[in-house]
Amino acid sequence: MNGQSLFPDPPQGMTLSALNARIENAISRSSDLHNQWVIAEAVDMRLVKGHCYMELIEKDPSGNTIAKISAAIWASNYGSLYYKFKNATGQPFGNGMKLLLKVTATYHRLFGFKLVINDINPEFTLGDLARQRQEIINRLTAEGIIDMNKQLPWTEVPQRIAIISAAGAAGYGDFMNQLHSNAYGLKYYTCLFSASMQGAQTVPTVLAALDRINASIDLFDCVVIIRGGGATSELNSFDNYDLASAVAQFPIPVIVGIGHERDVTVLDFVAAMRVKTPTAAAEWLIQRGTDALAHLNDLQDEIATTVRETIARAREQLAYYGTMIPATARSILDTNRVKLDSCARALPVAAVNLITAQRSRLERAVERMGDAVANTLLREKQRLQSLDEKATLLSPLNTLRRGYSLVMKEGKCITAATQLKPGDPVTVQFATGKADATIDNVNNQQQ
């Protein structure tokens, strides 16, 4: 073996801490890794002893995570960044938000690689939220449903109100007090469908409330979705496609009164009516009622005016007719008197003409009657002659002359053998004379 080892000498290596030190030194010296603006989505955000830890991720258009890194905001900087973002956007930064962050890459030989967040640009997040809202609006528009609820007809006075709100919420209480204590005494019938109006349960509970209302849709004139003021971040749930689509396609009009006047959500774009607060929703309903009441009062005034004018015109016409009646009566009497005189003068002539005409008709009738009687007498005479001839032909004497004889018993003609018995005396009549006989035998059988 010549004194040589079977194994080559192992390579000389460095310690892990030495390698980590080199990485730390390289990162700390690279200016390209200091104070760089990075766009990322924050997830798994948590506070630990004043420090805010999170994961920053990037997704592709399909929603798949394609990059991920740990990040932190140290407690010394967290408070100022938190309030800067909230004051600008109206909400704190949280999970699921897309953020524009100024970061510095750091490496600690014990805790590893991490991005330290030094600053945040809230305007970018505002723009992204607006972009998401606009994408939902564009989708609803492309599907042709964004204006469906707005185009529904309203009842003249919506009085049967389905309310979606949180039970016991101040906004719900303000709405109910304003609606039912209106100064006009208008009656409204309300039914609360309780739902969570903030947080993760907002969308599913509001959708469930809409489903319950739809199950008894004939009982209501409209739906009111109300929520009192609060942080803008609490209204994010109302920028939801599924909820906006359900409201847009709901079969009765929907009123949305969510937040403050400055707050705008996607529901405001699809509802039949958008008002700034729950109280404003009640005021709008009351205004509909008062408008209808004013219209009824106007109609009442118009009817009263029309009736008064009609009565006045009728009185004028009646007075006019009252002055005209005597003259009209005299005119009618004079006219009819002239007609009567004319008829009186024409009556004798008409009577003579009528008598002459009737006399002519009577004479013609007498002539026709004489002819008819003569014709009737002739026909009856001919009929009697015919009957006389038939009677002569069918007389018993002529029958005897034709060779027949007539058997008589006690002066009555015998027509059947059953009328005789042996020993009966009979008389046989011939055309010329008769003979008496006695019956010796009777045969009742027919020949």
Summary of the structure (lengths in Angstrom):
residues: 447
radius of gyration: 62.6
end to end distance: 175.1
largest distance: 203.1
contacts: 1144
relative contact order: 0.06
helix: 51%
strand: 21%
